[in-house]
Amino acid sequence: MKRVINFMGIRNIAFACTVILTVLSLGSLAIKGLNFGLDFTGGTLIELSYESPVELEEVRERLAEQGYPEAVVQSFGATTDVLVRMPSDDPQLGVRIAEALDSEDAGNAATVKRVEFVGPAVGEELRDQGGLGMLLALGGILVYVAFRFQWKFGFGAVISLFHDVIIALGVFSFFQLTFDLTVLAAVLAIIGYSLNDTIVIFDRIRENFRMLRKADLIENINISTTQTLLRTLATSISTLLAILALMVFGGENLWGFSLALFVGVLAGTYSSVYIASPILIWLKLTREDLIPPVTEEVDERP
């Protein structure tokens, strides 16, 4: 057998680091909270149409110079269409924005196509539904893993996923980065990605319980994690490279989404090894836990 890495030898140190990071994240969420974007807080949406293509960065700079640094600028369909979102309920804001942009570039006039106001009640509903969706996803995962493996596996998987979400939210809370619907989508994607890594290790642990008759649980986990290490690293590194490309070339609108995924992939790879697996040790998983109960057949013949 090839050399086995003693991953569980430092599980107590890893647990201490996990507790510290989790407490810091929860503390930041409790004290600072999340910096919710316009998707959740409400605001005014302005659709502008230019006579010729315009760079989004130029539009952002012009709005900042005119006293609107909080404006969120996005492309909307064609290269001549721009969507501006701002935390304001002023019905005349669209006209003032168009005038501010026209004053900077008279050769490429901006025309207001529509102005819509998103109330805070709608944003609050989106926030609540997003949180409910996250909880339902975690609950469904618990049921699925418990059904496919055993309840101890399901508990370990959900705790590791909860850790990943808390760490990602903690980063956005600590640095007060904008949390919008794209970031919420990234958080939900983190749950699916991290579960995949955890399931691979769990499946190998269950398989090795049948093959390694004399190995105890800690040895089984070390062997299983070592056997799946190359696969885990290949998946994580390739995913991180794709996310880095998205962070560099995806623009400002996708930067928060990319950052949440980047943090989530790192946390998910870590938690699959040092949270999900140690929980099996603390719950004292045994080979008998994976043996289905034998049902006695009752002879009902008279």
C-alpha positions as YAML, in Angstrom:
chain: A
units: angstrom
residues:
- id: 1
  name: MET
  ca: [0.00, 0.00, 0.00]
- id: 2
  name: LYS
  ca: [1.24, 3.50, -0.78]
- id: 3
  name: ARG
  ca: [2.13, 5.89, 2.01]
- id: 4
  name: VAL
  ca: [-0.89, 7.00, 4.05]
- id: 5
  name: ILE
  ca: [-1.05, 10.63, 5.19]
- id: 6
  name: ASN
  ca: [-2.06, 11.03, 8.83]
- id: 7
  name: PHE
  ca: [-4.72, 13.68, 8.28]
- id: 8
  name: MET
  ca: [-6.47, 12.97, 11.58]
- id: 9
  name: GLY
  ca: [-3.25, 13.43, 13.54]
- id: 10
  name: ILE
  ca: [-3.83, 17.20, 13.59]
- id: 11
  name: ARG
  ca: [-7.61, 17.11, 13.84]
- id: 12
  name: ASN
  ca: [-7.57, 18.83, 17.25]
- id: 13
  name: ILE
  ca: [-5.46, 21.72, 15.88]
- id: 14
  name: ALA
  ca: [-7.74, 21.94, 12.86]
- id: 15
  name: PHE
  ca: [-10.77, 21.94, 15.18]
- id: 16
  name: ALA
  ca: [-9.32, 24.87, 17.16]
- id: 17
  name: CYS
  ca: [-8.74, 26.84, 13.93]
- id: 18
  name: THR
  ca: [-12.28, 26.01, 12.81]
- id: 19
  name: VAL
  ca: [-13.78, 27.25, 16.06]
- id: 20
  name: ILE
  ca: [-11.79, 30.51, 15.92]
- id: 21
  name: LEU
  ca: [-12.76, 31.27, 12.30]
- id: 22
  name: THR
  ca: [-16.39, 30.34, 12.88]
- id: 23
  name: VAL
  ca: [-16.65, 32.49, 16.02]
- id: 24
  name: LEU
  ca: [-15.04, 35.44, 14.22]
- id: 25
  name: SER
  ca: [-17.45, 35.05, 11.30]
- id: 26
  name: LEU
  ca: [-20.51, 34.78, 13.54]
- id: 27
  name: GLY
  ca: [-19.29, 37.75, 15.60]
- id: 28
  name: SER
  ca: [-18.88, 39.86, 12.48]
- id: 29
  name: LEU
  ca: [-22.33, 38.86, 11.26]
- id: 30
  name: ALA
  ca: [-23.83, 39.76, 14.65]
- id: 31
  name: ILE
  ca: [-22.01, 43.10, 15.04]
- id: 32
  name: LYS
  ca: [-21.55, 44.39, 11.49]
- id: 33
  name: GLY
  ca: [-24.15, 42.37, 9.63]
- id: 34
  name: LEU
  ca: [-24.21, 42.03, 5.86]
- id: 35
  name: ASN
  ca: [-23.94, 44.98, 3.51]
- id: 36
  name: PHE
  ca: [-27.08, 44.17, 1.50]
- id: 37
  name: GLY
  ca: [-27.21, 45.44, -2.05]
- id: 38
  name: LEU
  ca: [-30.14, 47.05, -3.83]
- id: 39
  name: ASP
  ca: [-31.63, 43.63, -4.56]
- id: 40
  name: PHE
  ca: [-32.49, 43.39, -0.86]
- id: 41
  name: THR
  ca: [-32.74, 47.00, 0.35]
- id: 42
  name: GLY
  ca: [-34.74, 48.44, -2.55]
- id: 43
  name: GLY
  ca: [-33.94, 51.42, -4.77]
- id: 44
  name: THR
  ca: [-34.42, 52.92, -8.22]
- id: 45
  name: LEU
  ca: [-33.65, 51.10, -11.45]
- id: 46
  name: ILE
  ca: [-32.89, 53.24, -14.52]
- id: 47
  name: GLU
  ca: [-32.49, 51.85, -18.03]
- id: 48
  name: LEU
  ca: [-30.48, 54.10, -20.36]
- id: 49
  name: SER
  ca: [-29.91, 53.83, -24.09]
- id: 50
  name: TYR
  ca: [-26.85, 55.39, -25.76]
- id: 51
  name: GLU
  ca: [-26.47, 56.38, -29.39]
- id: 52
  name: SER
  ca: [-23.23, 54.40, -29.69]
- id: 53
  name: PRO
  ca: [-21.52, 51.71, -27.54]
- id: 54
  name: VAL
  ca: [-20.20, 52.92, -24.18]
- id: 55
  name: GLU
  ca: [-17.78, 51.46, -21.62]
- id: 56
  name: LEU
  ca: [-19.37, 50.64, -18.25]
- id: 57
  name: GLU
  ca: [-16.30, 51.81, -16.33]
- id: 58
  name: GLU
  ca: [-16.60, 55.23, -17.96]
- id: 59
  name: VAL
  ca: [-20.23, 55.46, -16.89]
- id: 60
  name: ARG
  ca: [-19.31, 54.56, -13.30]
- id: 61
  name: GLU
  ca: [-16.57, 57.21, -13.24]
- id: 62
  name: ARG
  ca: [-18.93, 59.87, -14.61]
- id: 63
  name: LEU
  ca: [-21.62, 59.09, -12.06]
- id: 64
  name: ALA
  ca: [-19.06, 59.16, -9.23]
- id: 65
  name: GLU
  ca: [-17.84, 62.56, -10.41]
- id: 66
  name: GLN
  ca: [-21.43, 63.84, -10.46]
- id: 67
  name: GLY
  ca: [-22.02, 62.76, -6.87]
- id: 68
  name: TYR
  ca: [-23.43, 59.24, -7.36]
- id: 69
  name: PRO
  ca: [-20.60, 56.93, -6.17]
- id: 70
  name: GLU
  ca: [-23.07, 54.32, -4.90]
- id: 71
  name: ALA
  ca: [-24.56, 53.69, -8.36]
- id: 72
  name: VAL
  ca: [-24.44, 50.10, -9.65]
- id: 73
  name: VAL
  ca: [-23.88, 50.05, -13.43]
- id: 74
  name: GLN
  ca: [-24.54, 46.96, -15.56]
- id: 75
  name: SER
  ca: [-24.77, 46.08, -19.21]
- id: 76
  name: PHE
  ca: [-28.31, 45.33, -20.36]
- id: 77
  name: GLY
  ca: [-28.57, 43.43, -23.63]
- id: 78
  name: ALA
  ca: [-26.89, 45.49, -26.37]
- id: 79
  name: THR
  ca: [-23.64, 47.41, -25.88]
- id: 80
  name: THR
  ca: [-25.62, 50.66, -26.10]
- id: 81
  name: ASP
  ca: [-28.00, 49.74, -23.25]
- id: 82
  name: VAL
  ca: [-27.00, 50.37, -19.63]
- id: 83
  name: LEU
  ca: [-28.79, 49.59, -16.39]
- id: 84
  name: VAL
  ca: [-28.18, 51.85, -13.38]
- id: 85
  name: ARG
  ca: [-29.39, 50.96, -9.89]
- id: 86
  name: MET
  ca: [-29.29, 53.41, -6.99]
- id: 87
  name: PRO
  ca: [-30.61, 53.46, -3.39]
- id: 88
  name: SER
  ca: [-33.17, 56.20, -3.92]
- id: 89
  name: ASP
  ca: [-36.92, 56.57, -4.43]
- id: 90
  name: ASP
  ca: [-36.78, 59.95, -6.21]
- id: 91
  name: PRO
  ca: [-39.03, 59.80, -9.33]
- id: 92
  name: GLN
  ca: [-36.89, 62.49, -11.03]
- id: 93
  name: LEU
  ca: [-33.65, 60.60, -10.47]
- id: 94
  name: GLY
  ca: [-33.66, 59.06, -13.95]
- id: 95
  name: VAL
  ca: [-33.78, 62.45, -15.65]
- id: 96
  name: ARG
  ca: [-30.97, 63.81, -13.47]
- id: 97
  name: ILE
  ca: [-28.80, 60.79, -14.15]
- id: 98
  name: ALA
  ca: [-29.26, 61.16, -17.91]
- id: 99
  name: GLU
  ca: [-28.44, 64.89, -17.70]
- id: 100
  name: ALA
  ca: [-25.33, 64.17, -15.64]
- id: 101
  name: LEU
  ca: [-24.10, 61.65, -18.19]
- id: 102
  name: ASP
  ca: [-24.96, 63.90, -21.15]
- id: 103
  name: SER
  ca: [-23.01, 66.77, -19.64]
- id: 104
  name: GLU
  ca: [-19.87, 64.65, -19.68]
- id: 105
  name: ASP
  ca: [-20.20, 63.34, -23.22]
- id: 106
  name: ALA
  ca: [-22.39, 65.41, -25.49]
- id: 107
  name: GLY
  ca: [-21.44, 63.34, -28.51]
- id: 108
  name: ASN
  ca: [-23.03, 60.18, -27.12]
- id: 109
  name: ALA
  ca: [-26.32, 61.18, -25.52]
- id: 110
  name: ALA
  ca: [-28.10, 58.90, -23.05]
- id: 111
  name: THR
  ca: [-31.87, 58.46, -23.26]
- id: 112
  name: VAL
  ca: [-33.94, 57.21, -20.34]
- id: 113
  name: LYS
  ca: [-36.04, 54.22, -21.46]
- id: 114
  name: ARG
  ca: [-37.62, 53.34, -18.12]
- id: 115
  name: VAL
  ca: [-37.41, 54.10, -14.41]
- id: 116
  name: GLU
  ca: [-38.65, 51.60, -11.82]
- id: 117
  name: PHE
  ca: [-38.65, 51.64, -8.05]
- id: 118
  name: VAL
  ca: [-38.04, 48.43, -6.06]
- id: 119
  name: GLY
  ca: [-39.45, 48.86, -2.55]
- id: 120
  name: PRO
  ca: [-37.73, 47.54, 0.57]
- id: 121
  name: ALA
  ca: [-40.61, 45.12, 1.14]
- id: 122
  name: VAL
  ca: [-39.71, 43.30, -2.10]
- id: 123
  name: GLY
  ca: [-36.05, 43.23, -1.08]
- id: 124
  name: GLU
  ca: [-36.94, 41.87, 2.35]
- id: 125
  name: GLU
  ca: [-39.03, 39.15, 0.73]
- id: 126
  name: LEU
  ca: [-36.11, 38.17, -1.52]
- id: 127
  name: ARG
  ca: [-33.80, 38.01, 1.48]
- id: 128
  name: ASP
  ca: [-36.18, 35.86, 3.49]
- id: 129
  name: GLN
  ca: [-36.83, 33.50, 0.59]
- id: 130
  name: GLY
  ca: [-33.09, 33.17, -0.04]
- id: 131
  name: GLY
  ca: [-32.45, 32.26, 3.59]
- id: 132
  name: LEU
  ca: [-35.35, 29.80, 3.56]
- id: 133
  name: GLY
  ca: [-34.00, 28.23, 0.37]
- id: 134
  name: MET
  ca: [-30.61, 27.76, 2.03]
- id: 135
  name: LEU
  ca: [-32.14, 26.08, 5.07]
- id: 136
  name: LEU
  ca: [-34.28, 23.80, 2.90]
- id: 137
  name: ALA
  ca: [-31.19, 22.82, 0.90]
- id: 138
  name: LEU
  ca: [-29.31, 21.89, 4.09]
- id: 139
  name: GLY
  ca: [-32.32, 19.94, 5.37]
- id: 140
  name: GLY
  ca: [-32.68, 18.06, 2.09]
- id: 141
  name: ILE
  ca: [-28.97, 17.20, 2.12]
- id: 142
  name: LEU
  ca: [-29.26, 15.87, 5.67]
- id: 143
  name: VAL
  ca: [-32.11, 13.57, 4.66]
- id: 144
  name: TYR
  ca: [-30.37, 12.44, 1.45]
- id: 145
  name: VAL
  ca: [-27.00, 11.62, 3.05]
- id: 146
  name: ALA
  ca: [-28.66, 9.95, 6.05]
- id: 147
  name: PHE
  ca: [-30.71, 7.79, 3.67]
- id: 148
  name: ARG
  ca: [-27.80, 6.91, 1.38]
- id: 149
  name: PHE
  ca: [-25.22, 6.33, 4.10]
- id: 150
  name: GLN
  ca: [-26.22, 6.70, 7.76]
- id: 151
  name: TRP
  ca: [-27.44, 9.53, 9.97]
- id: 152
  name: LYS
  ca: [-23.94, 10.16, 11.37]
- id: 153
  name: PHE
  ca: [-22.68, 10.82, 7.85]
- id: 154
  name: GLY
  ca: [-25.61, 13.17, 7.24]
- id: 155
  name: PHE
  ca: [-24.92, 15.12, 10.41]
- id: 156
  name: GLY
  ca: [-21.23, 15.49, 9.52]
- id: 157
  name: ALA
  ca: [-22.07, 16.67, 6.00]
- id: 158
  name: VAL
  ca: [-24.53, 19.33, 7.16]
- id: 159
  name: ILE
  ca: [-22.17, 20.69, 9.84]
- id: 160
  name: SER
  ca: [-19.36, 21.01, 7.27]
- id: 161
  name: LEU
  ca: [-21.71, 22.77, 4.82]
- id: 162
  name: PHE
  ca: [-22.91, 25.10, 7.56]
- id: 163
  name: HIS
  ca: [-19.26, 25.96, 8.26]
- id: 164
  name: ASP
  ca: [-18.61, 26.77, 4.60]
- id: 165
  name: VAL
  ca: [-21.61, 29.10, 4.40]
- id: 166
  name: ILE
  ca: [-20.71, 30.87, 7.66]
- id: 167
  name: ILE
  ca: [-17.11, 31.44, 6.53]
- id: 168
  name: ALA
  ca: [-18.21, 32.87, 3.17]
- id: 169
  name: LEU
  ca: [-20.79, 35.14, 4.82]
- id: 170
  name: GLY
  ca: [-18.22, 36.14, 7.45]
- id: 171
  name: VAL
  ca: [-15.80, 37.36, 4.80]
- id: 172
  name: PHE
  ca: [-18.48, 39.53, 3.21]
- id: 173
  name: SER
  ca: [-19.56, 40.84, 6.61]
- id: 174
  name: PHE
  ca: [-16.05, 41.61, 7.91]
- id: 175
  name: PHE
  ca: [-15.00, 43.53, 4.81]
- id: 176
  name: GLN
  ca: [-18.53, 44.96, 4.28]
- id: 177
  name: LEU
  ca: [-18.64, 43.76, 0.69]
- id: 178
  name: THR
  ca: [-21.95, 44.14, -1.15]
- id: 179
  name: PHE
  ca: [-24.20, 41.12, -0.70]
- id: 180
  name: ASP
  ca: [-26.67, 40.83, -3.57]
- id: 181
  name: LEU
  ca: [-28.57, 38.08, -5.39]
- id: 182
  name: THR
  ca: [-25.48, 36.95, -7.33]
- id: 183
  name: VAL
  ca: [-23.61, 36.38, -4.06]
- id: 184
  name: LEU
  ca: [-26.60, 34.49, -2.65]
- id: 185
  name: ALA
  ca: [-26.52, 32.27, -5.76]
- id: 186
  name: ALA
  ca: [-22.81, 31.66, -5.13]
- id: 187
  name: VAL
  ca: [-23.52, 30.64, -1.53]
- id: 188
  name: LEU
  ca: [-26.08, 28.10, -2.72]
- id: 189
  name: ALA
  ca: [-23.55, 26.82, -5.28]
- id: 190
  name: ILE
  ca: [-21.00, 26.41, -2.47]
- id: 191
  name: ILE
  ca: [-23.36, 24.02, -0.71]
- id: 192
  name: GLY
  ca: [-23.55, 21.76, -3.77]
- id: 193
  name: TYR
  ca: [-19.82, 21.89, -4.49]
- id: 194
  name: SER
  ca: [-18.71, 21.16, -0.92]
- id: 195
  name: LEU
  ca: [-21.19, 18.29, -0.60]
- id: 196
  name: ASN
  ca: [-19.68, 16.63, -3.67]
- id: 197
  name: ASP
  ca: [-16.21, 16.50, -2.08]
- id: 198
  name: THR
  ca: [-17.63, 15.22, 1.20]
- id: 199
  name: ILE
  ca: [-19.67, 12.49, -0.49]
- id: 200
  name: VAL
  ca: [-16.58, 11.19, -2.33]
- id: 201
  name: ILE
  ca: [-14.68, 10.77, 0.96]
- id: 202
  name: PHE
  ca: [-17.69, 9.29, 2.76]
- id: 203
  name: ASP
  ca: [-18.22, 6.77, -0.02]
- id: 204
  name: ARG
  ca: [-14.59, 5.62, 0.22]
- id: 205
  name: ILE
  ca: [-14.84, 5.35, 4.02]
- id: 206
  name: ARG
  ca: [-17.92, 3.14, 3.72]
- id: 207
  name: GLU
  ca: [-16.23, 1.00, 1.05]
- id: 208
  name: ASN
  ca: [-13.06, 0.60, 3.13]
- id: 209
  name: PHE
  ca: [-15.11, -0.56, 6.11]
- id: 210
  name: ARG
  ca: [-15.81, -3.68, 4.04]
- id: 211
  name: MET
  ca: [-12.29, -4.09, 2.65]
- id: 212
  name: LEU
  ca: [-10.12, -3.13, 5.65]
- id: 213
  name: ARG
  ca: [-11.41, -5.49, 8.31]
- id: 214
  name: LYS
  ca: [-8.64, -4.79, 10.84]
- id: 215
  name: ALA
  ca: [-8.44, -1.01, 10.42]
- id: 216
  name: ASP
  ca: [-10.04, 1.21, 13.06]
- id: 217
  name: LEU
  ca: [-12.07, 4.30, 12.17]
- id: 218
  name: ILE
  ca: [-9.18, 6.82, 12.32]
- id: 219
  name: GLU
  ca: [-6.99, 4.62, 10.14]
- id: 220
  name: ASN
  ca: [-9.87, 4.11, 7.74]
- id: 221
  name: ILE
  ca: [-10.41, 7.88, 7.43]
- id: 222
  name: ASN
  ca: [-6.69, 8.51, 6.83]
- id: 223
  name: ILE
  ca: [-6.56, 5.83, 4.14]
- id: 224
  name: SER
  ca: [-9.79, 6.97, 2.47]
- id: 225
  name: THR
  ca: [-8.75, 10.63, 2.45]
- id: 226
  name: THR
  ca: [-5.33, 9.74, 1.04]
- id: 227
  name: GLN
  ca: [-6.92, 7.63, -1.71]
- id: 228
  name: THR
  ca: [-9.21, 10.49, -2.76]
- id: 229
  name: LEU
  ca: [-6.63, 13.28, -2.27]
- id: 230
  name: LEU
  ca: [-5.52, 13.55, -5.90]
- id: 231
  name: ARG
  ca: [-9.11, 13.68, -7.09]
- id: 232
  name: THR
  ca: [-9.98, 16.34, -4.49]
- id: 233
  name: LEU
  ca: [-6.95, 18.49, -5.37]
- id: 234
  name: ALA
  ca: [-7.54, 18.18, -9.11]
- id: 235
  name: THR
  ca: [-11.17, 19.24, -8.74]
- id: 236
  name: SER
  ca: [-10.46, 22.10, -6.34]
- id: 237
  name: ILE
  ca: [-7.47, 23.53, -8.23]
- id: 238
  name: SER
  ca: [-9.21, 23.42, -11.61]
- id: 239
  name: THR
  ca: [-12.30, 25.04, -10.11]
- id: 240
  name: LEU
  ca: [-10.23, 27.76, -8.40]
- id: 241
  name: LEU
  ca: [-8.43, 28.53, -11.67]
- id: 242
  name: ALA
  ca: [-11.76, 28.99, -13.44]
- id: 243
  name: ILE
  ca: [-13.01, 31.22, -10.61]
- id: 244
  name: LEU
  ca: [-9.80, 33.30, -10.70]
- id: 245
  name: ALA
  ca: [-10.32, 33.87, -14.42]
- id: 246
  name: LEU
  ca: [-13.87, 34.99, -13.68]
- id: 247
  name: MET
  ca: [-12.63, 37.36, -10.95]
- id: 248
  name: VAL
  ca: [-10.06, 38.93, -13.28]
- id: 249
  name: PHE
  ca: [-12.08, 39.11, -16.49]
- id: 250
  name: GLY
  ca: [-15.69, 38.95, -15.30]
- id: 251
  name: GLY
  ca: [-15.94, 42.61, -14.40]
- id: 252
  name: GLU
  ca: [-17.23, 44.38, -11.32]
- id: 253
  name: ASN
  ca: [-20.72, 42.90, -11.49]
- id: 254
  name: LEU
  ca: [-19.44, 39.32, -11.16]
- id: 255
  name: TRP
  ca: [-16.62, 40.04, -8.71]
- id: 256
  name: GLY
  ca: [-18.70, 39.42, -5.58]
- id: 257
  name: PHE
  ca: [-20.10, 36.20, -7.06]
- id: 258
  name: SER
  ca: [-16.56, 35.03, -7.92]
- id: 259
  name: LEU
  ca: [-15.14, 35.94, -4.51]
- id: 260
  name: ALA
  ca: [-17.89, 34.06, -2.68]
- id: 261
  name: LEU
  ca: [-17.22, 30.98, -4.81]
- id: 262
  name: PHE
  ca: [-13.45, 31.26, -4.25]
- id: 263
  name: VAL
  ca: [-13.82, 31.43, -0.47]
- id: 264
  name: GLY
  ca: [-16.43, 28.66, -0.54]
- id: 265
  name: VAL
  ca: [-14.28, 26.26, -2.57]
- id: 266
  name: LEU
  ca: [-11.34, 26.74, -0.19]
- id: 267
  name: ALA
  ca: [-13.55, 26.30, 2.87]
- id: 268
  name: GLY
  ca: [-15.34, 23.33, 1.29]
- id: 269
  name: THR
  ca: [-12.12, 21.47, 0.52]
- id: 270
  name: TYR
  ca: [-10.93, 22.04, 4.09]
- id: 271
  name: SER
  ca: [-14.23, 21.10, 5.74]
- id: 272
  name: SER
  ca: [-14.55, 17.86, 3.77]
- id: 273
  name: VAL
  ca: [-11.35, 16.64, 5.44]
- id: 274
  name: TYR
  ca: [-11.23, 18.34, 8.82]
- id: 275
  name: ILE
  ca: [-14.88, 18.83, 9.78]
- id: 276
  name: ALA
  ca: [-17.02, 16.13, 8.16]
- id: 277
  name: SER
  ca: [-14.61, 13.27, 8.89]
- id: 278
  name: PRO
  ca: [-13.70, 14.17, 12.52]
- id: 279
  name: ILE
  ca: [-17.42, 14.35, 13.33]
- id: 280
  name: LEU
  ca: [-17.62, 10.64, 12.44]
- id: 281
  name: ILE
  ca: [-14.92, 10.04, 15.07]
- id: 282
  name: TRP
  ca: [-16.73, 12.08, 17.73]
- id: 283
  name: LEU
  ca: [-19.98, 10.27, 16.96]
- id: 284
  name: LYS
  ca: [-18.09, 6.94, 17.21]
- id: 285
  name: LEU
  ca: [-19.06, 5.51, 13.84]
- id: 286
  name: THR
  ca: [-18.65, 1.73, 13.76]
- id: 287
  name: ARG
  ca: [-18.81, -0.95, 11.11]
- id: 288
  name: GLU
  ca: [-22.08, -2.15, 12.65]
- id: 289
  name: ASP
  ca: [-23.68, 1.25, 11.93]
- id: 290
  name: LEU
  ca: [-23.45, 0.46, 8.22]
- id: 291
  name: ILE
  ca: [-24.93, -3.02, 8.47]
- id: 292
  name: PRO
  ca: [-28.67, -2.95, 7.70]
- id: 293
  name: PRO
  ca: [-30.84, -4.44, 10.44]
- id: 294
  name: VAL
  ca: [-31.95, -8.01, 9.88]
- id: 295
  name: THR
  ca: [-35.70, -8.43, 9.82]
- id: 296
  name: GLU
  ca: [-37.04, -11.68, 11.12]
- id: 297
  name: GLU
  ca: [-39.53, -13.45, 8.91]
- id: 298
  name: VAL
  ca: [-42.66, -14.47, 10.76]
- id: 299
  name: ASP
  ca: [-44.41, -17.62, 9.58]
- id: 300
  name: GLU
  ca: [-48.08, -16.67, 9.46]
- id: 301
  name: ARG
  ca: [-49.24, -20.00, 8.15]
- id: 302
  name: PRO
  ca: [-51.83, -21.76, 10.34]
...
